Every structure is written in C-alpha cells, then in structure tokens.
C-alpha cells in the first residue's frame, strides 16, 4: 500500500520529463486521456497489464514506474561500465557518444538530476547531433561550476579554478580577437590535421 502514492507521482513525473501531454500518452497506450489524468491525481490506477507498455513508453523499468529504485552503482562499477561502453562502439561514433555522456554528467551537476524537473530536457538531445545546437548553459555554486557551450562541457572543482579578474579583460578580448583571425584559424586547423595524422601523436607547441 505504501507504494501506491509513488505510482501516481512517477507517471506524472515521467510524462513531464518526456515532454508529452496526457492526450499524447493516452493515444499511444490506446486509452482515454481521462484515465491518465486519474492515474496522476490518484483517483484511479493503471491495470497491471498496462504496466509493461507504460514502462516501455518511458524507457524505464516497471520497478521505476512503481517507485522502486535499485541501489546506486559504486563509482568503480560506473567507471568499468563506461570503459566497456566506449570500447564497444565504432571509432567514428566514439566522440559523439563521449560528448553526449558529458552532457548527461553536466545535467547531474547543473540541475537536480533525474529525480526532479530538468529544465534543459537533456534526454531529448541524446541524438547523433549531440549538443551542437546549444548556446551556453552555466551553473555556478560554492562547490564548483559547470558550463556547456555547444558541444563542449566543462566541469570543475571550485578549489581548482582561477577565474579571470577584471584587469584581465583587455587581455581576454585580445585573445579572442586573435583567434577570430581567419589566418590563425587556418594555421590551427592545419596543425590539428597534422597532429591527427601523426601515428605517435607527438605533441606540437605553437606560439601565436
């Protein structure tokens, strides 16, 4: 009995995270939207035979629908899982996958995670184009900061960060001005291509 209130909360939360209406969910399941509304208010509960279809629709387990969550994996287990995952994909898809994973980590740092409302709908962006369509998202807290700019993700411990000071503004402006020069971009592009073609990946330093 203690799990019944969780059931209605899980369905409402998962639907909002997926970004669909009660009508869209009901149409997919072949039921009325009033039924979905009753589930979310606790006025009624889904037939047990519908639970697999609901879980499949949200891409979660039936346990997750019911509010049961397995124990969180230990960091070592997560590390090994990610190594196996990254080692199992074709080379041409490796960096896209790594970039998308970094976006999920960014979400965990910059929001309240999967357990509550996620304003940026990261889940809907896990596609081949990754996060290239993003502008900039930044989260700063006493413990640290995270930033996502296009396909780049930065996560740092605040104790290891040296923020630019106002007296550095001119220097930073000059740096970006230099980097916007088409000739310098061409040099950097050539350098990157040379580096990628070096089987030994020998480091190269360029002073601009």
Short mmCIF file of the C-alpha atoms (twelve columns), coordinates in Angstrom:
data_MODEL
# 
_entry.id   MODEL 
# 
loop_
_atom_site.group_PDB 
_atom_site.id 
_atom_site.type_symbol 
_atom_site.label_atom_id 
_atom_site.label_alt_id 
_atom_site.label_comp_id 
_atom_site.label_asym_id 
_atom_site.label_seq_id 
_atom_site.Cartn_x 
_atom_site.Cartn_y 
_atom_site.Cartn_z 
_atom_site.pdbx_PDB_model_num 
ATOM 1   C CA . UNK A 1   0.000  0.000  0.000   1 
ATOM 2   C CA . UNK A 2   2.844  2.395  0.719   1 
ATOM 3   C CA . UNK A 3   3.880  2.270  -2.946  1 
ATOM 4   C CA . UNK A 4   0.528  3.491  -4.355  1 
ATOM 5   C CA . UNK A 5   1.173  7.226  -3.870  1 
ATOM 6   C CA . UNK A 6   4.557  6.798  -5.537  1 
ATOM 7   C CA . UNK A 7   2.900  5.255  -8.584  1 
ATOM 8   C CA . UNK A 8   0.892  8.357  -9.433  1 
ATOM 9   C CA . UNK A 9   3.905  10.598 -8.840  1 
ATOM 10  C CA . UNK A 10  6.163  8.516  -11.086 1 
ATOM 11  C CA . UNK A 11  3.750  8.584  -14.014 1 
ATOM 12  C CA . UNK A 12  3.242  12.346 -13.803 1 
ATOM 13  C CA . UNK A 13  6.977  12.996 -13.437 1 
ATOM 14  C CA . UNK A 14  7.991  10.717 -16.280 1 
ATOM 15  C CA . UNK A 15  5.384  12.192 -18.594 1 
ATOM 16  C CA . UNK A 16  6.596  15.730 -17.920 1 
ATOM 17  C CA . UNK A 17  10.230 14.709 -18.380 1 
ATOM 18  C CA . UNK A 18  9.350  13.138 -21.719 1 
ATOM 19  C CA . UNK A 19  7.634  16.372 -22.719 1 
ATOM 20  C CA . UNK A 20  4.318  14.838 -23.776 1 
ATOM 21  C CA . UNK A 21  0.723  15.693 -22.910 1 
ATOM 22  C CA . UNK A 22  -1.763 13.410 -21.234 1 
ATOM 23  C CA . UNK A 23  -3.540 13.142 -24.584 1 
ATOM 24  C CA . UNK A 24  -0.364 12.046 -26.400 1 
ATOM 25  C CA . UNK A 25  0.414  9.450  -23.775 1 
ATOM 26  C CA . UNK A 26  -3.158 8.157  -23.793 1 
ATOM 27  C CA . UNK A 27  -3.197 7.905  -27.602 1 
ATOM 28  C CA . UNK A 28  -0.001 5.855  -27.561 1 
ATOM 29  C CA . UNK A 29  -1.423 3.458  -24.979 1 
ATOM 30  C CA . UNK A 30  -4.841 3.272  -26.646 1 
ATOM 31  C CA . UNK A 31  -6.740 4.649  -23.661 1 
ATOM 32  C CA . UNK A 32  -8.565 7.877  -22.808 1 
ATOM 33  C CA . UNK A 33  -6.683 10.910 -21.550 1 
ATOM 34  C CA . UNK A 34  -9.112 10.982 -18.614 1 
ATOM 35  C CA . UNK A 35  -7.590 7.674  -17.500 1 
ATOM 36  C CA . UNK A 36  -4.109 9.198  -17.480 1 
ATOM 37  C CA . UNK A 37  -5.422 12.190 -15.555 1 
ATOM 38  C CA . UNK A 38  -6.948 9.903  -12.930 1 
ATOM 39  C CA . UNK A 39  -3.668 7.997  -12.581 1 
ATOM 40  C CA . UNK A 40  -1.783 11.213 -11.940 1 
ATOM 41  C CA . UNK A 41  -4.259 12.502 -9.364  1 
ATOM 42  C CA . UNK A 42  -4.550 9.155  -7.605  1 
ATOM 43  C CA . UNK A 43  -8.240 8.791  -8.412  1 
ATOM 44  C CA . UNK A 44  -7.501 5.524  -10.227 1 
ATOM 45  C CA . UNK A 45  -4.576 3.250  -11.021 1 
ATOM 46  C CA . UNK A 46  -3.462 1.532  -14.238 1 
ATOM 47  C CA . UNK A 47  -4.439 -2.046 -14.905 1 
ATOM 48  C CA . UNK A 48  -1.470 -4.246 -14.088 1 
ATOM 49  C CA . UNK A 49  -1.386 -5.497 -17.680 1 
ATOM 50  C CA . UNK A 50  -0.651 -1.936 -18.851 1 
ATOM 51  C CA . UNK A 51  2.480  -1.543 -16.730 1 
ATOM 52  C CA . UNK A 52  4.853  -3.112 -19.300 1 
ATOM 53  C CA . UNK A 53  3.539  -0.796 -22.031 1 
ATOM 54  C CA . UNK A 54  3.854  2.260  -19.759 1 
ATOM 55  C CA . UNK A 55  7.411  1.300  -18.784 1 
ATOM 56  C CA . UNK A 56  8.341  0.770  -22.446 1 
ATOM 57  C CA . UNK A 57  6.839  4.131  -23.406 1 
ATOM 58  C CA . UNK A 58  9.056  5.949  -20.908 1 
ATOM 59  C CA . UNK A 59  12.088 3.735  -21.487 1 
ATOM 60  C CA . UNK A 60  12.291 2.680  -17.834 1 
ATOM 61  C CA . UNK A 61  11.682 -0.472 -15.830 1 
ATOM 62  C CA . UNK A 62  8.383  -1.416 -14.208 1 
ATOM 63  C CA . UNK A 63  10.176 -1.034 -10.875 1 
ATOM 64  C CA . UNK A 64  10.897 2.600  -11.770 1 
ATOM 65  C CA . UNK A 65  7.209  3.154  -12.578 1 
ATOM 66  C CA . UNK A 66  6.303  1.744  -9.169  1 
ATOM 67  C CA . UNK A 67  8.879  3.880  -7.398  1 
ATOM 68  C CA . UNK A 68  11.378 1.122  -6.670  1 
ATOM 69  C CA . UNK A 69  14.941 2.127  -7.425  1 
ATOM 70  C CA . UNK A 70  17.917 -0.267 -7.437  1 
ATOM 71  C CA . UNK A 71  20.940 0.638  -5.312  1 
ATOM 72  C CA . UNK A 72  23.172 3.214  -6.953  1 
ATOM 73  C CA . UNK A 73  26.262 1.641  -8.533  1 
ATOM 74  C CA . UNK A 74  29.607 2.218  -6.892  1 
ATOM 75  C CA . UNK A 75  31.990 4.628  -8.662  1 
ATOM 76  C CA . UNK A 76  34.266 1.740  -9.645  1 
ATOM 77  C CA . UNK A 77  31.349 -0.084 -11.272 1 
ATOM 78  C CA . UNK A 78  30.335 3.030  -13.196 1 
ATOM 79  C CA . UNK A 79  33.916 3.548  -14.348 1 
ATOM 80  C CA . UNK A 80  34.195 -0.003 -15.654 1 
ATOM 81  C CA . UNK A 81  30.793 0.236  -17.349 1 
ATOM 82  C CA . UNK A 82  31.799 3.428  -19.172 1 
ATOM 83  C CA . UNK A 83  35.090 1.878  -20.289 1 
ATOM 84  C CA . UNK A 84  33.234 -1.099 -21.727 1 
ATOM 85  C CA . UNK A 85  30.631 1.146  -23.355 1 
ATOM 86  C CA . UNK A 86  33.200 3.403  -25.019 1 
ATOM 87  C CA . UNK A 87  35.193 0.372  -26.116 1 
ATOM 88  C CA . UNK A 88  32.180 -1.236 -27.766 1 
ATOM 89  C CA . UNK A 89  31.236 1.493  -30.258 1 
ATOM 90  C CA . UNK A 90  32.749 2.152  -33.698 1 
ATOM 91  C CA . UNK A 91  35.568 4.681  -33.709 1 
ATOM 92  C CA . UNK A 92  33.582 7.179  -35.800 1 
ATOM 93  C CA . UNK A 93  30.853 7.293  -33.138 1 
ATOM 94  C CA . UNK A 94  33.155 7.389  -30.121 1 
ATOM 95  C CA . UNK A 95  33.410 11.144 -29.678 1 
ATOM 96  C CA . UNK A 96  29.709 11.717 -30.261 1 
ATOM 97  C CA . UNK A 97  28.932 9.220  -27.511 1 
ATOM 98  C CA . UNK A 98  31.549 10.713 -25.181 1 
ATOM 99  C CA . UNK A 99  30.166 14.207 -25.798 1 
ATOM 100 C CA . UNK A 100 26.630 13.063 -25.060 1 
ATOM 101 C CA . UNK A 101 27.745 11.336 -21.873 1 
ATOM 102 C CA . UNK A 102 29.484 14.522 -20.773 1 
ATOM 103 C CA . UNK A 103 26.194 16.338 -21.322 1 
ATOM 104 C CA . UNK A 104 24.382 13.921 -19.029 1 
ATOM 105 C CA . UNK A 105 27.069 14.426 -16.378 1 
ATOM 106 C CA . UNK A 106 26.661 18.170 -16.822 1 
ATOM 107 C CA . UNK A 107 22.944 17.819 -16.179 1 
ATOM 108 C CA . UNK A 108 23.599 15.951 -12.951 1 
ATOM 109 C CA . UNK A 109 25.906 18.736 -11.805 1 
ATOM 110 C CA . UNK A 110 23.856 21.692 -13.014 1 
ATOM 111 C CA . UNK A 111 20.328 20.536 -12.154 1 
ATOM 112 C CA . UNK A 112 18.562 18.407 -9.594  1 
ATOM 113 C CA . UNK A 113 19.048 15.410 -11.837 1 
ATOM 114 C CA . UNK A 114 16.546 12.823 -12.984 1 
ATOM 115 C CA . UNK A 115 14.624 12.823 -9.706  1 
ATOM 116 C CA . UNK A 116 13.128 16.261 -10.258 1 
ATOM 117 C CA . UNK A 117 12.297 18.672 -13.048 1 
ATOM 118 C CA . UNK A 118 15.024 19.010 -15.659 1 
ATOM 119 C CA . UNK A 119 14.719 22.380 -17.423 1 
ATOM 120 C CA . UNK A 120 17.001 21.615 -20.362 1 
ATOM 121 C CA . UNK A 121 15.462 18.275 -21.409 1 
ATOM 122 C CA . UNK A 122 18.869 16.655 -21.877 1 
ATOM 123 C CA . UNK A 123 17.245 13.302 -22.584 1 
ATOM 124 C CA . UNK A 124 15.687 14.626 -25.785 1 
ATOM 125 C CA . UNK A 125 19.086 15.771 -27.064 1 
ATOM 126 C CA . UNK A 126 20.835 12.386 -26.990 1 
ATOM 127 C CA . UNK A 127 20.952 12.087 -30.771 1 
ATOM 128 C CA . UNK A 128 23.604 11.953 -33.456 1 
ATOM 129 C CA . UNK A 129 23.873 15.728 -33.471 1 
ATOM 130 C CA . UNK A 130 24.587 15.710 -29.732 1 
ATOM 131 C CA . UNK A 131 24.617 19.158 -28.177 1 
ATOM 132 C CA . UNK A 132 25.863 21.136 -31.151 1 
ATOM 133 C CA . UNK A 133 22.647 23.144 -31.269 1 
ATOM 134 C CA . UNK A 134 23.079 24.521 -27.761 1 
ATOM 135 C CA . UNK A 135 24.035 28.042 -26.928 1 
ATOM 136 C CA . UNK A 136 25.550 28.362 -23.466 1 
ATOM 137 C CA . UNK A 137 24.401 26.963 -20.119 1 
ATOM 138 C CA . UNK A 138 26.347 27.733 -16.943 1 
ATOM 139 C CA . UNK A 139 25.833 26.710 -13.329 1 
ATOM 140 C CA . UNK A 140 27.964 28.177 -10.526 1 
ATOM 141 C CA . UNK A 141 27.753 27.020 -6.916  1 
ATOM 142 C CA . UNK A 142 30.122 27.229 -3.919  1 
ATOM 143 C CA . UNK A 143 31.235 23.638 -4.541  1 
ATOM 144 C CA . UNK A 144 32.133 24.151 -8.178  1 
ATOM 145 C CA . UNK A 145 30.897 25.213 -11.581 1 
ATOM 146 C CA . UNK A 146 29.868 23.611 -14.838 1 
ATOM 147 C CA . UNK A 147 29.373 25.037 -18.287 1 
ATOM 148 C CA . UNK A 148 28.095 23.723 -21.591 1 
ATOM 149 C CA . UNK A 149 28.897 25.677 -24.739 1 
ATOM 150 C CA . UNK A 150 27.801 23.971 -27.939 1 
ATOM 151 C CA . UNK A 151 29.451 20.561 -27.887 1 
ATOM 152 C CA . UNK A 152 31.941 21.446 -25.136 1 
ATOM 153 C CA . UNK A 153 31.327 20.573 -21.493 1 
ATOM 154 C CA . UNK A 154 33.386 21.925 -18.596 1 
ATOM 155 C CA . UNK A 155 33.038 20.694 -15.020 1 
ATOM 156 C CA . UNK A 156 35.444 21.947 -12.362 1 
ATOM 157 C CA . UNK A 157 36.006 21.918 -8.628  1 
ATOM 158 C CA . UNK A 158 35.863 25.499 -7.405  1 
ATOM 159 C CA . UNK A 159 39.062 24.993 -5.412  1 
ATOM 160 C CA . UNK A 160 40.912 24.298 -8.654  1 
ATOM 161 C CA . UNK A 161 39.550 27.282 -10.566 1 
ATOM 162 C CA . UNK A 162 41.174 30.653 -11.120 1 
ATOM 163 C CA . UNK A 163 38.517 32.938 -12.529 1 
ATOM 164 C CA . UNK A 164 39.628 35.838 -14.752 1 
ATOM 165 C CA . UNK A 165 39.796 39.142 -12.928 1 
ATOM 166 C CA . UNK A 166 38.554 42.433 -14.337 1 
ATOM 167 C CA . UNK A 167 42.114 43.556 -15.027 1 
ATOM 168 C CA . UNK A 168 42.394 40.610 -17.415 1 
ATOM 169 C CA . UNK A 169 39.505 41.837 -19.568 1 
ATOM 170 C CA . UNK A 170 41.693 43.533 -22.174 1 
ATOM 171 C CA . UNK A 171 43.965 40.517 -22.475 1 
ATOM 172 C CA . UNK A 172 40.999 38.185 -22.919 1 
ATOM 173 C CA . UNK A 173 39.481 40.495 -25.529 1 
ATOM 174 C CA . UNK A 174 42.795 40.499 -27.430 1 
ATOM 175 C CA . UNK A 175 42.976 36.714 -27.291 1 
ATOM 176 C CA . UNK A 176 39.519 36.273 -28.800 1 
ATOM 177 C CA . UNK A 177 40.314 38.926 -31.392 1 
ATOM 178 C CA . UNK A 178 43.415 36.970 -32.413 1 
ATOM 179 C CA . UNK A 179 41.541 33.689 -32.510 1 
ATOM 180 C CA . UNK A 180 38.928 35.208 -34.817 1 
ATOM 181 C CA . UNK A 181 41.592 35.948 -37.439 1 
ATOM 182 C CA . UNK A 182 40.974 33.653 -40.426 1 
ATOM 183 C CA . UNK A 183 44.727 33.168 -40.965 1 
ATOM 184 C CA . UNK A 184 45.239 31.929 -37.427 1 
ATOM 185 C CA . UNK A 185 42.240 29.609 -37.705 1 
ATOM 186 C CA . UNK A 186 43.825 28.176 -40.867 1 
ATOM 187 C CA . UNK A 187 47.116 27.582 -39.038 1 
ATOM 188 C CA . UNK A 188 45.373 25.895 -36.125 1 
ATOM 189 C CA . UNK A 189 43.319 23.729 -38.483 1 
ATOM 190 C CA . UNK A 190 46.458 22.641 -40.306 1 
ATOM 191 C CA . UNK A 191 48.149 21.865 -37.010 1 
ATOM 192 C CA . UNK A 192 45.216 19.785 -35.806 1 
ATOM 193 C CA . UNK A 193 45.130 17.820 -39.058 1 
ATOM 194 C CA . UNK A 194 48.868 17.240 -38.823 1 
ATOM 195 C CA . UNK A 195 48.536 16.073 -35.253 1 
ATOM 196 C CA . UNK A 196 45.677 13.727 -36.141 1 
ATOM 197 C CA . UNK A 197 47.799 12.230 -38.908 1 
ATOM 198 C CA . UNK A 198 50.770 11.603 -36.627 1 
ATOM 199 C CA . UNK A 199 50.619 7.953  -35.611 1 
ATOM 200 C CA . UNK A 200 52.672 8.673  -32.493 1 
ATOM 201 C CA . UNK A 201 50.578 11.735 -31.556 1 
ATOM 202 C CA . UNK A 202 53.731 13.662 -30.803 1 
ATOM 203 C CA . UNK A 203 52.866 16.950 -29.085 1 
ATOM 204 C CA . UNK A 204 53.419 20.163 -31.005 1 
ATOM 205 C CA . UNK A 205 53.555 23.641 -29.484 1 
ATOM 206 C CA . UNK A 206 52.627 26.722 -31.463 1 
ATOM 207 C CA . UNK A 207 53.202 30.258 -30.194 1 
ATOM 208 C CA . UNK A 208 50.909 32.847 -31.710 1 
# 
